[in-house]
């Protein structure tokens, strides 16, 4: 049975978590083996790093520190959880992966993309997602959706920061058309979900052969 590595990307408030939940319900109904996970996080060590990374009290964190912590979390997450699950033939659904590093630390923090390339290759053991869903919507819409909740360190960044993140995601999608599916985050959740299922059908079908 072939494994599938699915990632979800998007700005804050884009609706990734909602789509992950809808997808897991669909996979459960199809009796397909899967795990869901997130970045930063996914394992005890990676979750501990997540707490450090997103703590709004650490506003003085240097971009370089931020980048290295994300990559450290990713290395543990990928090696301990993602790769073993894929080796077992499971579908892995991950809320964010290394594309977020190119968007947040690369574009928004203006860190060197070549350096990120090297660190990403190392931290992911060279594993690329099979398909990535970018749920895109205007920044003001996303930020408005999350304004009532307690915001983490990155969510508290200004509009210009999040706009750079959004534009970088769109740029990556343009460069990787075979892997990326761009969805309209302003659509109703069920419409987005049906588009996701349609895009996954060829991959899921392969598993049922």
C-alpha positions as CSV (number, residue, x, y, z in Angstrom):
1,X,0.0,0.0,0.0
2,X,1.5,3.3,-1.0
3,X,1.8,6.1,1.5
4,X,0.7,9.7,0.8
5,X,2.2,12.8,2.4
6,X,-0.3,15.7,2.4
7,X,0.5,19.1,3.7
8,X,-1.7,22.2,4.3
9,X,-0.3,25.7,4.1
10,X,-1.7,29.2,4.4
11,X,-1.7,32.4,6.3
12,X,-3.1,32.7,9.8
13,X,-6.9,32.2,9.9
14,X,-7.0,30.6,6.5
15,X,-9.0,27.6,7.7
16,X,-6.3,24.8,7.5
17,X,-7.4,23.2,10.8
18,X,-11.0,23.0,9.6
19,X,-9.9,21.3,6.4
20,X,-7.7,18.8,8.2
21,X,-10.6,17.8,10.4
22,X,-12.9,17.4,7.4
23,X,-10.3,15.3,5.5
24,X,-9.8,13.0,8.4
25,X,-13.5,12.3,8.6
26,X,-13.5,11.5,4.9
27,X,-10.5,9.1,5.3
28,X,-12.1,7.4,8.3
29,X,-15.3,6.8,6.2
30,X,-13.1,5.2,3.5
31,X,-11.3,3.1,6.1
32,X,-7.9,4.4,5.0
33,X,-5.1,4.5,7.6
34,X,-3.8,8.0,8.4
35,X,-2.3,10.2,11.0
36,X,-2.6,13.9,11.5
37,X,0.1,16.2,12.8
38,X,1.3,19.8,12.8
39,X,4.3,22.0,12.7
40,X,5.9,23.1,14.8
41,X,5.0,20.2,16.9
42,X,3.9,16.6,16.4
43,X,6.2,14.9,18.9
44,X,7.0,15.7,22.6
45,X,10.3,17.3,21.7
46,X,8.9,19.2,18.8
47,X,5.9,20.4,20.9
48,X,8.3,21.7,23.5
49,X,10.1,23.7,20.8
50,X,6.7,24.9,19.6
51,X,5.9,26.3,23.0
52,X,9.2,28.2,23.0
53,X,8.7,29.5,19.4
54,X,5.2,30.8,19.7
55,X,5.4,32.3,23.2
56,X,4.5,36.0,22.8
57,X,6.8,36.8,25.8
58,X,9.8,36.1,23.6
59,X,9.4,39.0,21.2
60,X,13.1,39.5,21.3
61,X,13.8,36.2,19.5
62,X,16.2,36.7,16.7
63,X,15.2,35.5,13.2
64,X,18.2,33.3,13.0
65,X,17.2,31.6,16.3
66,X,13.7,31.2,15.1
67,X,14.8,29.5,11.9
68,X,17.1,27.1,13.7
69,X,14.4,26.2,16.2
70,X,11.9,25.5,13.5
71,X,14.4,23.2,11.7
72,X,15.2,21.4,14.9
73,X,11.5,20.8,15.6
74,X,11.1,19.6,12.0
75,X,14.1,17.2,12.1
76,X,12.7,15.5,15.2
77,X,9.1,15.5,13.9
78,X,10.1,14.1,10.5
79,X,12.5,11.4,11.8
80,X,10.3,10.3,14.7
81,X,6.8,10.5,13.3
82,X,6.4,11.3,9.7
83,X,8.9,9.0,8.0
84,X,7.9,5.9,10.1
85,X,4.2,6.5,9.4
86,X,4.9,6.8,5.7
87,X,7.0,3.6,5.8
88,X,4.0,1.8,7.3
89,X,1.9,2.9,4.3
90,X,-0.2,5.5,6.1
91,X,-1.5,8.8,4.8
92,X,0.2,11.6,6.7
93,X,-1.7,14.9,7.0
94,X,0.5,17.7,8.3
95,X,-0.8,21.2,9.2
96,X,2.2,23.2,7.8
97,X,5.6,21.9,6.8
98,X,8.8,23.4,5.3
99,X,7.0,25.7,2.9
100,X,6.0,27.8,5.9
101,X,9.7,28.3,6.7
102,X,10.3,29.8,3.3
103,X,7.2,32.0,3.8
104,X,7.7,33.1,7.4
105,X,11.5,33.0,8.0
106,X,12.5,33.4,4.3
107,X,10.2,36.1,2.9
108,X,8.8,37.8,6.1
109,X,12.1,37.6,8.1
110,X,14.3,38.1,5.0
111,X,16.6,35.2,5.8
112,X,18.8,33.7,3.0
113,X,16.9,31.3,0.9
114,X,20.0,29.2,0.1
115,X,20.6,28.7,3.8
116,X,17.0,27.6,4.2
117,X,17.4,25.2,1.3
118,X,20.3,23.5,3.1
119,X,18.6,23.4,6.5
120,X,15.4,22.1,4.9
121,X,17.1,19.3,3.1
122,X,18.8,18.3,6.3
123,X,15.8,18.6,8.6
124,X,13.4,16.7,6.3
125,X,15.8,13.9,5.4
126,X,15.1,15.0,1.8
127,X,11.3,14.1,2.0
128,X,9.0,16.3,-0.1
129,X,5.2,16.3,0.4
130,X,3.3,14.4,-2.3
131,X,0.6,17.1,-2.5
132,X,0.3,20.5,-0.8
133,X,-3.0,22.4,-0.4
134,X,-2.6,26.2,-0.1
135,X,-5.7,27.8,1.3
136,X,-5.4,31.3,0.1
137,X,-7.3,34.4,1.2
138,X,-6.6,38.1,1.8
139,X,-4.6,38.9,4.9
140,X,-7.2,41.2,6.4
141,X,-9.8,38.4,6.2
142,X,-7.5,35.9,7.9
143,X,-6.5,38.3,10.7
144,X,-10.1,39.2,11.3
145,X,-11.0,35.6,11.8
146,X,-8.5,35.2,14.6
147,X,-8.8,38.5,16.3
148,X,-11.0,37.2,19.2
149,X,-8.5,34.5,20.2
150,X,-5.3,34.7,22.2
151,X,-2.6,35.3,19.6
152,X,0.8,33.7,19.5
153,X,4.1,35.4,18.8
154,X,3.8,35.1,15.0
155,X,0.1,35.9,14.8
156,X,0.9,39.2,16.6
157,X,3.1,40.4,13.7
158,X,1.9,43.3,11.6
159,X,-0.1,43.3,8.4
160,X,3.0,43.8,6.2
161,X,4.6,40.7,7.7
162,X,1.5,38.5,6.9
163,X,1.2,39.9,3.4
164,X,4.8,38.9,2.7
165,X,3.9,35.4,4.0
166,X,0.9,35.2,1.7
167,X,2.8,36.4,-1.4
168,X,5.6,33.9,-0.8
169,X,3.1,31.0,-0.5
170,X,1.6,32.0,-3.8
171,X,5.1,32.3,-5.3
172,X,6.0,28.8,-4.1
173,X,2.7,27.5,-5.6
174,X,3.5,29.0,-8.9
175,X,7.0,27.4,-8.9
176,X,5.6,24.0,-7.8
177,X,2.5,23.5,-9.9
178,X,2.7,19.7,-9.8
179,X,2.7,19.6,-6.0
180,X,0.5,22.6,-5.1
181,X,-3.2,23.0,-5.2
182,X,-4.4,26.5,-4.5
183,X,-7.8,26.8,-3.0
184,X,-10.0,29.9,-2.3
185,X,-10.1,30.3,1.4
186,X,-13.1,32.6,1.1
187,X,-15.3,29.7,-0.2
188,X,-17.5,27.8,2.2
189,X,-15.6,25.1,4.1
190,X,-17.6,22.2,2.4
191,X,-16.8,23.5,-1.1
192,X,-13.1,23.7,-0.2
193,X,-13.3,20.2,1.2
194,X,-14.9,18.8,-1.9
195,X,-12.1,20.4,-4.0
196,X,-9.6,18.7,-1.8
197,X,-11.2,15.3,-2.1
198,X,-11.3,15.7,-5.9
199,X,-7.6,16.5,-6.0
200,X,-6.8,13.6,-3.8
201,X,-8.9,11.1,-5.7
202,X,-6.1,10.0,-8.1
203,X,-3.8,9.3,-5.1
204,X,-6.4,7.6,-3.0
205,X,-7.5,5.6,-6.0
206,X,-3.9,4.3,-6.4
207,X,-4.1,3.0,-2.8
208,X,-7.3,1.0,-3.6
209,X,-5.9,-0.8,-6.7
